Each structure stands twice: as C-alpha cells, then as structure tokens.
C-alpha cells in the first residue's frame, strides 16, 4: 500500500505517525510545502510575547525523525494538481526546482489553511504581520522588540487576535483592537462572554474599536478605518481569520464548499481513495450528527489518528468533535464545549439556556474569583453546550463539561455530579453543580 499525505502539520503528521505504527509495511510519503514539519502553531502568540524563547520547542518532530521511522518525509515539496482518475499527484520540488509525479493507492489531504488575504490596502513600505507559520512568528518576534512602548494595532478579534493582545502587553506595548463585528470573539462565544472579554480588555487599557473595517494602512503605519478614523500605529497585525489551503484542488472535481473539503464520518471525500483531515476539511459533529468545519489543533490531531485506525481496520472510540475550544484573554480563561445558544438557533434546535455567576472556590480561602457558566440544553435536560469564563479553574471545568456532554449528561445529573471538593479548589457545591441545579425545564 502506497499512501501520500499532503501537509505535515497537526493532522498530516499525526496520521502518518499512527499509520506507520498500524501498518509496518506501508509506503508512506509525507509532503510539506514549507521547511518545517510538525509545528505546534498554537504556541506562536506565546512565543512572540516572550512567554518562552526557544521556537524549536514548538516542533514536535523533525523530518529526520520521520525518516528514521520509515516515512519518506519531504520538505519544500508542494502538491500542485490531483488526477484522481489516474491516482496521480503532481508535485513541485522547490529545492531542485522541478515537477514530478507520484502515484498513490490512498491520498490523505491535510494541506491545512492559510491566512485570509487582508481586505484593505497596505503601503508598499509597510510590513503587515500575520501569524500562521514559523517564519511569521520569527518576524513578529523580532518586530515587537525593535523598540519599546510601541503602539500595536491588531485587526481581527478572534482567537489569535485575543492571544496576541496579551503577547504585546507582556512586552510593554500599547494595543488597539479593531474588528468589523460588534464585540470580541463574536463568532465563537455568546454575547455574555463577549462582554466579559471586552471588560477584561478594558481593565488592561486596550483600546477597542468595533463595527468598522480597516480601509488602508498608510506609509507611517497608521490604520485608516472605513468611517475615516485614523489610528496611529507603529506596528500592525492582521488576524482576520483563515481559509482552507485547497486552491490546488480546483480542477480535481473534489466536492468543496467555500474551499472546505466535504467529508463523511470516516474523512472520505467525494473522490475514491482520497481522504481529507485537519484545517482544510470538515469533521463529523457528534451533537449535530453532520459535518462541520472546526479548524482547531485538537480536531486535526484526533481526526488524523482516527483515520489511521480506520484505514488499518482498527476500531476506536472516535465519534466526532463538538466545537470544544479555549482561549486566554489577558487574565480571563474562556472555554466553550458543544453548541452555543447562537449555534442552537442557527441549526433550528429547540433549547433552554441558563447563566450563572458564582465563585471558583470557598469564600474563606484566599483568592476566590468569580466564575461564569452558561449551559444550553434540550427539553429533556440533555446538555448540548457549555461556556465558562473565570480567572482560575474555568478551562479545567470546561474539560469536565466536554466529558459530560459527550456522555449526554442531563442538567439534573450535573447538579448531583460527585465533583471533588477542597476549599482551595471548589465549593461544597461546585459551580458546575450549581449550574446544573439552576437549569430548569
């Protein structure tokens, strides 16, 4: 069996490594367009912010390590065209500046995603920073250290934009956040949590400007908005989102929607023998019971491992994903699992929701912090989604809710769940218990 894997970040490398263990005799070719394999890109905002200094710490495995395990790992090799009828892939070898063809028995597309092109003009002398690849991180790491107390404008209030705020503040810079939406994290959390993030940013003296698009970046790095407002800047970062890196598949006939490869529960595409995983493809949603797009590292890693087991005929416990994600907004932890209220509305689900403000541990033990929990559940009380925010313990409680939702726990069961208690960590009735008990049908 000859398997070609296109893309060597989270999904592709996880698949290749697990497939090698599952199938000792398979010929596995791992292609990567850049010069870096197995990059944990989620660490990039924290690297540029000085929370650690060794960029190589984000690289899980080198090409040499893949080769040592019996995988033909090829950096600077770009997939150009797919002929699914002939089962042939056209590849460009950048180092030798030549094209060549490889046939395959199974093709796994894990080409990931790229940064969306900026929808505004940028003066020729200005570097518009993005953060997706290792070289992006190196460039931004350097730029943020060229002088002290810079005025940084971040355009885009999604996960990366929010994490970059803390990175810039940690280096002593001032930050202005711009987004066309009305509030931060508007596409991933419900409004109650967007407001908590905005308040946290205000407490860290971040200037927030919402509801306007950037129109241009001028020669002096100032950002001009569509309403004519000008933002003085020393450095500008574009974090306006990503799009699947699937342009090379345009002539292949593969089924895509807005560039996202459509797959079934087993990651099979519309083309025989062609699978897709990671940021370029859909994954099965275990609550909605249909494909959805969730370009996150956890999704990519689990989809890669699940596909390797599937192709090897190994049964595992993978049932899909449900949109679990977490982010740190300065000192505030936020986590979401399953459906938000807005997503439940979008999918026509009849639901009930509850919202709680509580404390993360017993009041008499020092340092108790507020914690906020929102549950979304159906008319039978089965929990469909949870969102949690707080200065401490929110993310770990989100992990507990991921298990609860995956096992179809009801709000009543959550109310009496045997959650460990000790004054430094929780209350006798933990905030999760209370959230379950206040959730009425």
N, C-alpha and C positions, 0 to 999 in steps of 0.2 A: 504494500500500500504506500502510495506517494501522496503526501499531504503538503500543500503550500499554505503558509499563513502570511497574510499581508498585514503588517503592522505589529510592532514589538513594544507596545506599552502594556497596560494592565491586562486587557483581555487576551491579546495575542500571546504574550509571554506565559501567562497562567495556563492557557490552553496547551501551548507547546510543551511546557514542562510536565504537566499532568499526562498529556498524551504519550510522552516518552516513557513515563513510568507505567502507563497502562499497556502500551504496545511497544515492546522492546525492539521489534524488527521493522517498524515503520520507518520510511524515509521521510523526515520532516525538514522542510526548508522554511526558515523564518526570515522574512524580508522587512527591512526598516529603512524608510526614506532618509532619516536623519543619521547622525553619527552616534546616537545614544540609544541603548535598549533598556527596557525595564525601569523607566524613570517614574518615581512616585511624585508626579507633578503637583499633587495636593500640598506638598511641602513648600512649594515655591514662594507663596506670600510670607511664610515664616522665615525662609532663608533670606529674602531681600530685606526683611525687617530686623535682621540681626539676632533672631532667637537661636540660631545656630550658624556656624560659619563654613562648614565643610559641605559643599554642594554635592560631592560624591556620596554623601550619606543618603541621598535620595535615590540612588541607583541600587536596585535590589540584586541584579545580576549583570555581569558584563557579557559582551559577545563571546569572549574566550571561555567563560564558564558554560555558556550554552553549547559551544563547540565541544567542550570536554565531555558533556553529557550525551553527545551523539546527535546533536541538532546542527544542521547547516545554517548558521546564523550569519546573515549578510547585511551589514550596514551600508548606507548610501545606495540602496537598491530600491527603486520606486516602481510600483506597479502602474503600467500605462494603459493597458487595454485587456479586456477579457473576451475571449471567444468561447462561450460556454458550450456551444455545439461541438467544437473540437476538443474541449477541455484543455485549452492552451492559454497561458498568461504571457503577455508581452511585458518585459521588464527593462528598466533603464539602469545601467551600472554607472553611477556618476563618477566614481573613481577612475574607471577606464574609459569613460565617455562613449559607451556603446550600448546598443539594444540587443536583447536576446530573448528567446522564447523558452518557456518551461511548460511541459505538460503536467497534468495532475490527475489523481483519482478523486481527491477531495480538496476543495478550496475553502479556506476559512478567512473571511474578510473581517479584519479588525483594524481598519485604517483610521479609526478614531474621528476626531473633529478638529477643526481649525477655528481660529478667531474670526468672528464676523467682520467683514470689511467695515471700516468706520464710515458712517453716512454723512460725513462732513468734510470740508476741505482742510488741508494741512499745509502750511507754508513749507517751501522746499528745504529751508534751513532747520526745520524743527523735527526732532525725533519724537514720534508718538509711540509711547511704550505700551506693550501688551505683555501678557504673562500666560504662556502656554507651554513653551519648550524650555530646555535648559539654557540655551543661549539668550532667551528673553530674560530669564532670571538673572543671568550674569550681567546683562546690560543694565537692567533696572537696579540691581545691587550696586553697581558702580555709580550710576547717575545719582542715586539717593545719598551718596557720600561725597559728592563733588564740592558741596558747600553746606554749611549748617543753616538751620531755620529756613528751609525752602518753603515756598507756597506751592503745594501739590494739589492739582485738580484731578479728581477721579471721575470719569464719565462712565456710569453704569453701577447701579446699586444692587447687583446680585451677589452671590456668594463671594466671588473673587474680589469684587469692589469693596465689600464689607470687610473682608480679611485684610485687604491692603490698607485700609484706614488705620488699623492697629499697627501694621508694619511701619507706616510713615510716622505715626505718633511716637512709636518706640524710639525712632531716630531723632526726635525733636522737631519734626516738621509740622506745619500747619496744613490742614486739609479742608478742601471744599468738595462736596459730593454732589454730582449732578445726575439726574435721571429723568427720562420722559414720563415715567409713571408718577403717581401721586405720592407714593411712600416707598421706603426701602423694602427690599425682598417682597415686592408686591406680587410676584408670580409664584411664590413658594410657601408663604405663610398667610394666615388670615389676618384681618385688619388689627385685631387686638395686639398681635405680636409685632406687626409693623410699627405700631405706635410705641411699643416698648423699645424697639430698636432705635427709633428716632429720638426718644427721650435719652437713651444711653449715649447716643452720638452727641446730643446737645450738652450732656454732662461732661463730655470730653472736648468741648469747644470746637466741634466740627460744624462747618457751615453747610447747611443742606439747601439745595435748590431743586425742586421737583416740578414736573409738569411741562418742562421745556426741553427741546432738542438742542444740542450744540450745532451751530451752523458753520463755524470755521475756527481754526487755530491760526493766529497771526504770527508774524516774524518775531515778536517779543514774547511768544508763548502764551499770550492772553487768549482766553476762550470766549468767543462771541456766541451768545445764545440766539435762538430764533426771535426772541422778543426784543433784541437789540442790546441786552445787558452784556457787559464785558467783565470777565473775571480775570484779574491779574494772576499770573501763574509763572512759576519757574520751571515746572515740570508737569507734563500731562500724561495721564494713564488712561487708556481705553479698555474698559472691562465690560463691554456691552453685550457679551454673550458669544456663543459658538454656533457653528453649523457643521453638519457631517462632512467629512472629507471623502466624498463619494463622486466627485466630478468625473473621475476616470472611468466610471461605470456607465456613463451616459449612453453609450452605444451597445451595451451588453444585453439590454432587454430585461434586466432585473427590475422587480417591482419596487419602486420607491415613492414616498410621499414627502414632498418638500425636502428631498435629499436624504431622508431617513429610509434605510433598507427595511422592508417589511418582512417579518419572520413569524414562524409558528412557535409553539411551545418548546420545540427542540432546536430552535435557532436556524431552521432550514428556510432558505429563501425561495423565491419563485422559480429558481433555476436548479435543476437536478445536480446533486453533488456539491452545491455551493451553500455554505453556511455564513452567517454574519453575527458578530457579537461586539459588545462594547459601545462606544460613543457614536458609532455610525449606524446603529440598528435598534430596532425595538426589542423589548423583552416582555415576557408574559407578566401581566399584573395579577397577583394572586387574589385580590379582592374584587376587581372589576371583571376578572376572567376574560381578558382580551389583551392584545398587545398594547404597549405604551412606550413612550420614549423617556428614558431616565439616564442621561449621560453623567453617571457618577462612578467613582472608582470601585465602590463596593459591588455595584451591579456588574461592571466589567469583569472583575475578578471571579465572582460567583458564576456568571454566565460562561466564562472560559473553562472553569473546572467542570461545570455541569455538562458542557458539550463534549469535553474529552471523555467523560464517563459514558455519555450516551453513545458516542461512536465506538467505544470499546465494549458496549453491551453491558455496562455496569449500572445497576440500579442504585440511585442515591435519593436523598431527601429533598432535592431541589423542586420547589413548587412555584417558583417565580419570585418576583420582587414586589414591593408595595410603596415605593417612594420614600424610603427612610433616608433622612439627611440631617446633618447637624452643622452648625456654624457658630463661631465666636465673634460677637460684636463688641469689641473692647473688653469689658469685664462681664458681659452678659452671654451666658450659654443659651443657645436655642436648638431645639430638636423637633423634628416632625416625623411621624410614622403613619403610614396609611393615607387616608383621604383627609384633606382639609374640608371645611364647610363649603368653600367656593367650588372645590372639585366635585363634591357630592351634588351640588346644584347643577354643575355642568353636565354631569352624567345622569341626571334625572332620577337620583336616588332619594327616596323618602327617608328623612333622617330627623334626629333630635340632637341638640348640642347643649353642652354645659361649659361654664367657665368658672374657674376657681382661683382666688388669691389666697395663699397660705404661707407657711414658713417651712424652711427646709429641715430644721431640727428643733429640738426642745428649747423654749424661750430662755430658760435659766442657764443654759450652757452658752458661753460667749460666742458671738459671731453669727447668730441666726439671721438668715437672709430671706427675703420674700421669694416665693416661687409661684409661677402661674401655670395652670394646667387647663387645657381645653380638650374635651372629648367630643367626638362625633360618633353617633351610634344609631342603629336602625330601630324600628318599632318593637322588635323583640329584645332590645337591650344589647345586642351584639355590637361590640366596639369596632368601628370602621376606621377610626383615625384618632391620633392624639398629637397635640402640640404642647411643648413645655418650654418655659423660659425661667432663668434664675441665675444668680451669681455663683451658685455652687450646687452640684447634685442634679442639675436639670438633664444633662446629657446622659448620665448613667440611668436615671429614671426612664429616659427615652428608650434605652436598651431593654428595660423591663417591659415597656409597652410594646416593643416590637415582638417579643415572645407572646405577650397577652393577645395581641391582635392576630398573630399568625395561628394561634390556637382557638380563635373565635371566642374569647372570653367575653362575658357579659359585664355590664356595669355593676350588677349586683355581686357577681363573683369577685370583681376587682375590689369592691367595698370591703370584702372579708378576706382578701388575699393575705397570706401569712408573710408579710414583709418584715425583714429583720429590723430590730429596733435597738438603738443605744442613743443616749442623749446627744452625742456629738454628730450623729448621722441622720436621725429621723425623730419623729414624734411617735408616741404610742400608737396613735392612728396616723400613719404616714400620709403625706399629701396625696399619694395615689389612692389610698383607701378613701380619703375624704372626697376626692374627685368622683370616685365610683358611687359613693353614698349620696351625693347631692344630685346625681344624674337621674332624673325622674322620667318616666314614660308617660 
